[in-house]
Amino acid sequence: MPNSPSEPARSPSGAPEAASGEARRVVVRRKGPMLVEGPVEVELEDGSVVSSDRFQVALCTCRRSRRYPWCDTSHRDRA
């Protein structure tokens, strides 16, 4: 099973990540953003990295956000 407790965590590039001793909580909503306990670094498709030091961030899953990858609640306009 991918990411089972016996396997090391891997970054989006596939490289093993350093163990921080604490698991991150990710909350997935059906019609909303993905909530991630911070601080976080997000690697985008073009390889650029954006970061946030907030205690929790909302990641856009609908791609309507003008601040992508951060959610700006644009999903509410059409939902």
JOQUIFEN-V525112 format. One record per pair of residues at least 24 apart in sequence whose ideal C-beta (glycine too) atoms are under 6 Angstrom apart, sorted by the first residue. I is the first residue (numbers start at 1). J is the second residue. If there is no record, write none. Layout:
# JOQUIFEN-V525112
I | J
I | J
This chain:
# JOQUIFEN-V525112
12 | 43
31 | 79
33 | 58
33 | 59
33 | 60
33 | 71
34 | 59
34 | 61
42 | 69
